[in-house]
Amino acid sequence: QRAAAPAAGGPIRVSRESKGRGGKTVTLVRGLPLSATELETLGKQLRSHCGSGGTAKDGVVEVQGDHCERVLAWLLAQGYAAKRAGG
């Protein structure tokens, strides 16, 4: 396990969003200091952990459904400096 340094924008933020998604809720992970390939790999691990679909694009990992607490706990266990953001 490696501890990741926060991105230039600060700590990793885990938030929930449903705007512009037809009312469907997604969990967003922003601020990961990873390359596109690493981001895709981490996104796959997160989606597998949550048993859900999603995507990784533009530096943001999306996991379908409201999995904020589960995603946050997983990131902290992996050594990332993650924080809850939003409602």
C-alpha positions, 0 to 999 in steps of 0.5 A, spaced: 500 500 500 502 506 498 500 513 501 498 518 496 500 525 496 494 530 495 493 533 488 495 540 488 487 542 489 488 539 496 485 532 499 481 527 495 473 529 495 468 524 495 461 527 494 454 524 491 451 528 485 444 527 481 444 533 477 443 532 470 443 524 470 436 523 470 435 523 477 440 517 478 445 518 484 452 517 483 458 517 487 464 522 485 471 521 487 475 528 485 482 530 486 486 523 485 493 524 483 493 519 478 495 518 471 489 516 466 491 508 467 492 508 474 485 512 475 481 507 471 484 501 475 482 504 481 475 506 478 475 498 477 477 496 484 472 501 487 466 499 483 468 492 484 468 493 492 461 497 491 458 492 487 456 497 482 457 500 475 461 507 473 466 510 469 473 514 470 474 520 466 477 527 466 480 525 473 474 523 476 471 516 478 464 515 478 460 510 481 453 508 480 449 509 486 450 512 493 456 509 496 460 515 499 461 512 506 463 505 503 468 509 498 471 513 503 472 508 508 476 504 502 480 510 500 482 511 507 484 504 508 488 504 501 492 510 504 489 516 501 487 522 504 480 523 502 474 527 505 467 527 504 464 533 500 457 536 499 451 533 502 
